[in-house]
Amino acid sequence: MCGISGVMSLDGRPVSALAERLNLMNQLQAHRGPDGEGRWMHPFAVVGLGHRRLSIIDVAMGAQPMRDTASGCIISYNGEVYNYRELREEIGAAEFRTDSDTEVILRAWLRWGPSCVERLRGMFAFTIWDPREGTLFCARDRFGVKPFYYTEHQGLFHFASEAKALLPFLPSVETNVDGLRDYLAFQLCLAGKTMFNRVHELPAGHTLTLKNGSISVKRYWEVFFELDFTHTSRWFEERTKELLDDSIGMHLRADVPVGAYISGGIDSGIIATLAAEQQAETVGFTGTFAMGADYDETRYAHDVANAANIPLHIRTITVDDFIRDIGTVMHHLDYPVAGPGSFSQFEVSGLAAQHRKVVLGGQGGDEIFGGYTRYLIAYFEQCIKAAIDGTSQNGNFVVNYESIIPNLSSLRNYKPLLQEFWRDGLFAPMNERYFRLINRAPQLADTIRWNEIGAYSPFNTFLEIFDGGNVQKDSYFDRMTHFDFKTLLPALLHVEDRMSMAHGLEARVPMLDHPLVEFAATIPADIKFTNGELKRSLMQIARGVLPTSVVERTDKMGFPTPFIEWARGDAKEYVFDLLSSSNAQCRQYVDNKRVLEMVEREPKFGRNLWAVFSLELWQQTFHDVVQPFNPTVAMSTPAFVPALLSVAA
């Protein structure tokens, strides 16, 4: 786990101040690799690679950038390839001079070229300079666990693990309005956009090749929902368990001990418990708020830990932590994404980093197996429609009205969402209804200066993903989970990566092992969602490994953060000061006078205030302070780009 960066000339001319550029990017990503740093520069300064290292595998010999002497190829890599031992044997162990997975990728490139990515099992973002053809080859893992950003400006191609490392090389820091519209609708960006103009994200499962000044981006992996109607639910459950055990075994490969997050929910509980069966020194980490039962899941986390004999470390998070750290959280996020859980994750990651360098998490279970309550809301409407139309028994994707009634009690706390969802009618096409269910923009109302944003509609991009050709149109459940898999999951992984790496901690996600994900895509919706029970396949596994108190709970909260209560209470002065500053009161896209009026009326677990509060925090963190790179200024002092470097240090 590391931070990578680099720059390449698009016109073949030497890159001015190449060493200074690499040093600056390394400085801005120092938190990603506290164990070492390196850089490599082409003798004619047409390309250079930077690296910050967190040592996990082959601690002594895995320094980067790593060069193959015979070919001259050189790699800068971030991540973990869990099947590196198997690939090493396939390539020929005698050829290797280290035990690192970095060298495995480099030699896989020499053996198989661009198709090497198809053989890698794990999380990764890397770039390889191949002098034989003057090619810079970049790749990102199938799910986007590891980040990769790039920008083109003034004949130069810069790339880095984090967007902030690219900002000094832009002419100015500006908001990407299309990315902003995505964010207002979903609290995340779609289709490779970011919130910064000129900064692009290489999509998950894609490669980027730069040669002769031309950039080519290609997809190398996709998940196809080719459903298997020949096997029973029991067979699917047993096979899922086998693949999950295998994935966890691979994810435990490290030359340092591995810990696990334990939230008190199903996904993290399964991962931690199965990990403890394979690794005796597993320890667990969780967080809580001393604000009553609505913000405390530690009783369930204790149940999981005690049953699996896992020592549990708990971080009690306070409003003082929020006031002190929320600016740092935004610095590490680079731009707003997802909800206030990023702050909570930051605090628990800090706790975990005190005890371990690697930690396992449960990300992916909800998107792969279908665990979000909104799926039940959307299906409930479609079941009513099918019952009225007399079509509830048609096709292979039957989840009828009668079967889901026993599980409707789980919607008890979602009445406000149901009211909003049904306010504009019922029974429209499935894609329109799901967009209506997840679109948050209408709730922001007059806090946004909509006339300044322009005509781009997130709905069109939404349709391209929701109606993708890799999902069968009759399966509403698969279409919903697939959209979240392609959009929400990368946003959550963005948070997972940045909040862990802020503390030099490597977070691994065993649910996102591509053999497991590809298998899960073959499970029919009526098995994943049997009788309206969300995440049925995982629930059956959970019944065999987790305490009954955890399996049968109906109040899983997803690590709620008391942001609204703090904003109205002990953090009110901080929040009001931030939103009342002279800069805040004259933003182009957000009317912060209206935002201040939201504070008292926002629901306890609402996300609208957080969405616009985060935008202002982002503006102050980046737009108001970042200075452009000046190659004539010496880079020996961290006073350059002072706000960014002071936090990074």
Stockholm file with secondary structure:
# STOCKHOLM 1.0

chainA/1-649         MCGISGVMSLDGRPVSALAERLNLMNQLQAHRGPDGEGRWMHPFAVVGLGHRRLSIIDVAMGAQPMRDTASGCIISYNGEVYNYRELREEIGAAEFRTDSDTEVILRAWLRWGPSCVERLRGMFAFTIWDPREGTLFCARDRFGVKPFYYTEHQGLFHFASEAKALLPFLPSVETNVDGLRDYLAFQLCLAGKTMFNRVHELPAGHTLTLKNGSISVKRYWEVFFELDFTHTSRWFEERTKELLDDSIGMHLRADVPVGAYISGGIDSGIIATLAAEQQAETVGFTGTFAMGADYDETRYAHDVANAANIPLHIRTITVDDFIRDIGTVMHHLDYPVAGPGSFSQFEVSGLAAQHRKVVLGGQGGDEIFGGYTRYLIAYFEQCIKAAIDGTSQNGNFVVNYESIIPNLSSLRNYKPLLQEFWRDGLFAPMNERYFRLINRAPQLADTIRWNEIGAYSPFNTFLEIFDGGNVQKDSYFDRMTHFDFKTLLPALLHVEDRMSMAHGLEARVPMLDHPLVEFAATIPADIKFTNGELKRSLMQIARGVLPTSVVERTDKMGFPTPFIEWARGDAKEYVFDLLSSSNAQCRQYVDNKRVLEMVEREPKFGRNLWAVFSLELWQQTFHDVVQPFNPTVAMSTPAFVPALLSVAA
#=GR chainA/1-649 SS CEEEEEEEESSSSCCTTHHHHHHHHHHHTGGGCBTEEEEEECTTSSEEEEEEECCCSSTTTCCSSEECTTTCCEEEEEEEETTHHHHHHHHCGGGCSSCCHHHHHHHHHHHHGGGGGGGCCEEEEEEEEETTTTEEEEEECTTCCSCCEEEEETTEEEEESSGGGTGGGSSSCCBCHHHHHHHHHHSSCCTTCCSBTTCEECCTTEEEEEETTEEEEEECCCCCCCCCCSSCHHHHHHHHHHHHHHHHHHHTCCSSCEEEECCSSHHHHHHHHHHHHHCTTCCEEEEEESSCGGGCCHHHHHHHHHHHTCCEEEEEECHHHHHHHHHHHHHHHSSCCSCTHHHHHHHHHHHHHTTCSEEECCTTHHHHHTCCHHHHHHHHHHHHHHHHHTCTTCSSCCCCHHHHGGGGGGGGGGHHHHHHHHTTCSCCCHHHHHHHHHCCHHHHGGGBCGGGTCSCCHHHHHHHHHTCTTSCTTCHHHHHHHHHHHTHHHHHHHHHHHHHHTTTCEEECTTCCHHHHHHHTTSCHHHHTGGGCTTHHHHHHHHHHSCHHHHTCSCCCSSCCCHHHHHHTTTHHHHHHHHHSTTGGGCSSBCHHHHHHHTTTSCTTCSHHHHHHHHHHHIIIIITTCCCCCTTSCCSSTTSSHHHHHHHC
#=GC SS_cons         CEEEEEEEESSSSCCTTHHHHHHHHHHHTGGGCBTEEEEEECTTSSEEEEEEECCCSSTTTCCSSEECTTTCCEEEEEEEETTHHHHHHHHCGGGCSSCCHHHHHHHHHHHHGGGGGGGCCEEEEEEEEETTTTEEEEEECTTCCSCCEEEEETTEEEEESSGGGTGGGSSSCCBCHHHHHHHHHHSSCCTTCCSBTTCEECCTTEEEEEETTEEEEEECCCCCCCCCCSSCHHHHHHHHHHHHHHHHHHHTCCSSCEEEECCSSHHHHHHHHHHHHHCTTCCEEEEEESSCGGGCCHHHHHHHHHHHTCCEEEEEECHHHHHHHHHHHHHHHSSCCSCTHHHHHHHHHHHHHTTCSEEECCTTHHHHHTCCHHHHHHHHHHHHHHHHHTCTTCSSCCCCHHHHGGGGGGGGGGHHHHHHHHTTCSCCCHHHHHHHHHCCHHHHGGGBCGGGTCSCCHHHHHHHHHTCTTSCTTCHHHHHHHHHHHTHHHHHHHHHHHHHHTTTCEEECTTCCHHHHHHHTTSCHHHHTGGGCTTHHHHHHHHHHSCHHHHTCSCCCSSCCCHHHHHHTTTHHHHHHHHHSTTGGGCSSBCHHHHHHHTTTSCTTCSHHHHHHHHHHHIIIIITTCCCCCTTSCCSSTTSSHHHHHHHC
//
